[in-house]
Amino acid sequence: MMEARTGRRKTGSREERRAYWREHIERWRQSGQSKQAYCRSQGLNPASFYRWQGKLNGVAKKTPGFIPVRLAKGLPSYPIEVTLGNGVVIRLDNDADEALIRQLLPELGRGC
């Protein structure tokens, strides 16, 4: 039988934590409750529940990726700012050379 955790620091091995959350997620699915209601009834942090659900479903990303963005031609030139995971900030106008950007971003992203 599982014990509800109430604000205590999580202990146990990684596999024990995975099993703990796997069981909670399965119990939630069978409960018919919303995630919020289930977390409230079990004394769980909803953010932790969502994070673990993503991890166990293989949704969580280990490394950030780039999201492709297309800018319409003919718009006024507004600056574009991209902040990489390593803190590097790139500022461009929307009329910057697309080929140069495609060449530059993967190189900068390697340092994240």
C-alpha positions in Angstrom: 0.0 0.0 0.0 1.3 3.5 -0.8 1.7 6.3 1.7 0.8 9.8 0.7 3.7 12.2 1.0 3.0 15.4 2.7 5.7 18.0 2.0 8.6 15.8 3.1 11.8 15.6 1.1 11.7 12.7 -1.2 13.9 9.8 -0.3 14.7 6.5 -1.9 16.5 5.4 -5.0 15.6 6.6 -8.4 13.8 3.4 -9.2 11.8 3.6 -5.9 10.7 7.1 -6.9 9.8 6.0 -10.4 7.7 3.1 -8.9 6.1 5.5 -6.4 4.9 7.8 -9.2 4.1 5.0 -11.6 1.7 3.6 -9.0 0.2 7.0 -8.3 -0.4 7.7 -12.0 -2.1 4.3 -12.4 -4.3 4.9 -9.4 -5.2 8.3 -10.8 -6.2 6.7 -14.1 -8.4 4.3 -12.3 -9.9 6.9 -10.0 -11.9 8.8 -12.6 -10.8 12.1 -10.9 -9.2 15.0 -12.5 -5.4 15.3 -11.9 -5.9 18.2 -9.6 -8.5 16.5 -7.5 -6.4 13.3 -7.3 -3.3 15.3 -6.2 -5.4 17.1 -3.6 -6.9 13.9 -2.2 -3.4 12.3 -2.0 -1.5 15.3 -0.7 0.6 15.4 -3.9 2.2 18.4 -5.5 0.4 18.7 -8.9 3.6 20.1 -10.6 5.5 16.9 -9.5 2.6 14.7 -10.7 2.6 16.4 -14.1 6.4 16.2 -14.4 6.5 12.5 -13.4 3.7 11.7 -15.8 5.7 13.3 -18.6 8.8 11.5 -17.6 7.1 8.1 -17.4 5.4 8.6 -20.7 8.6 9.6 -22.3 7.5 13.1 -23.0 10.1 14.9 -20.9 13.0 16.2 -23.0 16.5 15.8 -21.8 17.8 18.6 -24.0 16.1 21.7 -25.3 15.5 21.9 -29.1 14.8 24.7 -31.5 11.3 25.6 -32.6 11.1 26.5 -36.3 9.7 30.0 -36.8 8.7 31.6 -40.1 8.3 35.3 -40.3 6.1 36.9 -42.9 7.9 39.0 -45.5 7.1 42.7 -45.6 6.4 43.2 -41.9 8.1 46.1 -40.1 11.4 45.1 -38.7 11.1 44.1 -35.1 14.1 42.6 -33.2 14.0 38.9 -32.6 15.7 37.6 -29.4 16.7 34.0 -28.9 18.0 33.0 -25.5 19.9 29.7 -25.5 20.1 27.3 -22.5 23.7 28.4 -21.7 22.6 32.1 -21.3 23.8 33.3 -24.7 21.3 35.8 -26.2 21.1 36.3 -29.9 19.3 39.5 -31.2 18.4 39.7 -34.9 16.1 41.8 -37.1 13.4 39.8 -38.9 15.1 40.6 -42.2 18.4 38.9 -41.1 19.9 36.4 -43.6 18.1 33.1 -43.1 21.0 31.0 -44.4 23.3 32.6 -41.9 20.9 32.0 -39.1 20.5 28.3 -40.1 24.3 27.9 -40.1 24.8 29.8 -36.8 22.1 28.4 -34.5 23.2 24.7 -34.4 26.7 25.8 -33.6 25.6 28.0 -30.7 23.1 25.4 -29.5 26.0 22.9 -28.9 27.2 24.9 -26.0 23.8 24.7 -24.2 
